[in-house]
Amino acid sequence: MNAVRRRLGYVALFLVCAAVLAPALWRDKIAFELGYAYAHGHFHGWTLARDDARAATWLRRAAQAGHARAQYLLGLSYSRGWGVVQDDAQAEHWFNQAASQAYAPACYHLAWMAHKGDGVARDAARAQRLMAQAAGLGMSAAGLALGRFHELGEGVAKDPAAALHWYTLAADSSRLHPDRFDNARFADRAVAARDRLRAQIAGAR
């Protein structure tokens, strides 16, 4: 057991040294890997003690260097209070940074914040724009959300044709890119929503 702990300590030490000493081109990537490892408690098969505060410290380094995924995860840390004091303004800031680099999960998260007024001003137009950006980047969950918005009239006028478009895009994204954005998990739901609404529209004609 002690030998395992020593090896894990060596792994963490190696990552810290690499993050500090690596050429600038790689520092953001290594800092992200270190932050991710502490956030999730593992590094490529090695188990580490989860440490949200250390995760946030290293994610911030990578985020400040422009690493989009680190910016998103740092925003999530501030949104949930993981290793940092919960701060909606900081969460929005880092989500915005990642969204400006077309990182779909950040667009999706910001869209829900704007849709619900969760930590930011409620803004239906902003929610639609960001959710459409995430869906256009191939995120099935975003296409499903937009389909629901248009089908039920949440923040927009009811529009079955628009809803069908987004449900279809969600189903296509799940089929074409099941390994991206957890799309495979939404495949059955997207296909069911598409087929149900398609039948309703056809029956109404």
DANOR-V512317 format. One record per backbone hydrogen bond with DSSP energy under -1.0 kcal/mol. NH is the residue of the N-H (numbers start at 1). CO is the residue of the C=O. E is the energy in kcal/mol with one decimal. If there is no record, write none. Layout:
BEGIN
nh co e
NH CO E
NH CO E
END
This chain:
BEGIN
nh co e
5 1 -2.3
6 2 -2.3
7 3 -2.2
8 4 -2.4
9 5 -2.4
10 6 -2.2
11 7 -2.1
12 8 -2.3
13 9 -2.6
14 10 -2.8
15 11 -2.2
16 12 -2.4
17 13 -2.7
18 14 -2.6
19 15 -2.5
20 16 -1.8
21 17 -3.0
22 18 -2.2
26 23 -2.0
27 23 -1.1
30 26 -2.5
31 27 -2.8
32 28 -2.0
33 29 -2.3
34 30 -2.4
35 31 -2.6
36 32 -3.2
37 33 -2.4
38 34 -2.2
39 35 -2.2
40 36 -2.2
41 37 -1.7
43 46 -3.0
46 43 -2.0
48 41 -1.9
51 38 -1.9
55 51 -2.4
56 52 -2.5
57 53 -1.9
58 54 -2.3
59 55 -2.8
60 56 -2.2
61 57 -1.4
62 58 -2.0
63 59 -3.0
64 60 -2.8
66 63 -1.7
67 62 -2.3
71 67 -2.3
72 68 -2.2
73 69 -2.5
74 70 -2.6
75 71 -2.2
76 72 -2.2
77 73 -2.0
78 74 -2.3
79 75 -2.4
80 76 -2.2
81 77 -1.7
82 77 -2.1
87 78 -1.7
91 87 -2.3
92 88 -2.8
93 89 -2.2
94 90 -2.4
95 91 -2.5
96 92 -2.7
97 93 -2.0
98 94 -2.1
99 95 -2.9
100 96 -2.3
101 98 -1.2
102 99 -2.1
103 98 -1.6
107 103 -1.7
108 104 -2.7
109 105 -2.5
110 106 -2.6
111 107 -2.3
112 108 -2.0
113 109 -2.0
114 110 -2.5
115 111 -2.5
116 112 -2.5
117 113 -1.6
118 113 -2.0
119 117 -1.1
123 114 -2.2
127 123 -2.4
128 124 -2.5
129 125 -2.3
130 126 -2.7
131 127 -2.4
132 128 -2.4
133 129 -1.9
134 130 -2.3
135 131 -2.5
136 132 -2.6
137 133 -1.2
138 135 -1.8
139 134 -1.8
143 139 -1.5
144 140 -2.4
145 141 -2.1
146 142 -2.5
147 143 -2.3
148 144 -2.3
149 145 -2.6
150 146 -2.3
151 147 -2.4
152 148 -2.8
153 149 -1.4
154 149 -2.1
155 153 -1.1
159 150 -2.7
163 159 -2.5
164 160 -2.6
165 161 -2.0
166 162 -2.1
167 163 -2.6
168 164 -2.5
169 165 -2.1
170 166 -2.4
171 167 -2.4
172 168 -2.6
173 169 -2.6
174 170 -2.1
175 171 -1.8
176 172 -3.0
177 173 -2.6
180 177 -1.5
183 180 -2.6
184 178 -1.8
185 182 -1.1
186 183 -1.6
190 186 -2.5
191 187 -2.5
192 188 -2.4
193 189 -2.3
194 190 -2.5
195 191 -2.8
196 192 -2.4
197 193 -2.3
198 194 -2.5
199 195 -2.0
200 196 -2.0
201 197 -2.7
202 198 -2.2
203 199 -2.4
204 200 -1.3
END
